[in-house]
């Protein structure tokens, strides 16, 4: 199934952060994977979900006081429990499409 890209503003609003935060993360090599289409930055919902799952379930985040996100992630970076959560998110997204 093809996924529709979401804009930087849409993702920022969903996560209740500013677009500037996403821009800073990109400049630092952090945050979810993105695509630059012309002058526009777009995100696949599944890439945002991978990032969200990692941040929400990461012991690293609990062990540090830093609010900084991890570097750009792929599915290979996730634990089995995180992959399970990601699959549930994908099933949910699939039913909403």
C-alpha positions in Angstrom: 0.0 0.0 0.0 1.3 3.4 -0.9 1.5 6.0 1.9 0.8 9.6 1.5 3.5 11.9 2.7 2.8 14.4 5.5 4.2 17.9 5.7 6.6 19.2 8.2 3.8 21.4 9.6 1.4 18.4 9.9 4.0 16.3 11.8 5.0 19.2 14.0 1.4 19.8 14.9 0.8 16.1 15.6 3.8 15.9 17.9 3.0 19.3 19.5 6.4 20.7 18.5 7.4 23.6 16.2 8.5 23.1 12.6 11.8 24.7 13.7 12.4 21.7 16.0 12.1 19.3 13.1 14.4 21.6 11.1 17.0 21.6 13.8 16.8 17.8 14.1 17.3 17.4 10.4 20.4 19.7 10.5 21.7 17.6 13.4 21.0 14.3 11.6 18.3 13.4 14.1 14.6 12.8 13.9 12.6 10.7 11.5 13.7 10.1 7.9 12.4 12.7 5.5 12.2 13.4 1.8 12.9 16.7 0.1 10.6 17.1 -2.8 11.5 20.3 -4.6 11.7 22.9 -1.8 9.3 20.9 0.4 10.2 18.6 3.3 7.9 15.5 3.6 7.7 12.6 5.9 6.2 9.1 5.5 3.9 8.3 8.4 5.7 5.0 8.8 9.1 6.7 9.2 7.6 9.1 11.8 6.1 6.0 13.6 9.5 4.3 13.7 11.0 7.3 15.3 8.0 7.7 17.7 8.2 4.1 18.8 11.9 4.3 19.4 11.6 7.4 21.5 8.5 6.2 23.4 10.0 2.8 24.3 13.7 3.5 24.5 15.5 2.8 27.8 18.1 5.2 26.6 15.6 8.1 26.9 14.7 7.1 30.4 18.4 6.8 31.4 19.3 10.3 30.2 17.9 13.7 31.1 18.6 14.9 27.5 15.5 15.9 25.5 17.5 15.3 22.3 16.1 12.7 20.0 18.2 9.8 18.7 19.9 9.9 15.4 18.0 8.9 12.3 16.6 5.4 12.6 15.6 2.5 10.5 13.7 -0.7 11.4 17.0 -2.5 12.0 17.7 -0.2 15.0 14.5 -1.3 16.8 14.2 -4.0 19.5 11.8 -6.9 19.0 9.3 -5.2 21.3 9.6 -1.9 19.4 9.1 -3.7 16.1 6.0 -5.3 17.5 4.6 -1.9 18.4 5.6 -0.6 15.0 3.7 -3.4 13.3 0.6 -2.5 15.4 0.9 1.1 14.3 1.2 0.1 10.6 -1.9 -2.1 10.9 -3.7 0.8 12.4 -2.5 3.2 9.7 -3.5 0.7 7.0 -7.1 0.5 8.4 -7.4 4.3 8.4 -6.2 4.7 4.8 
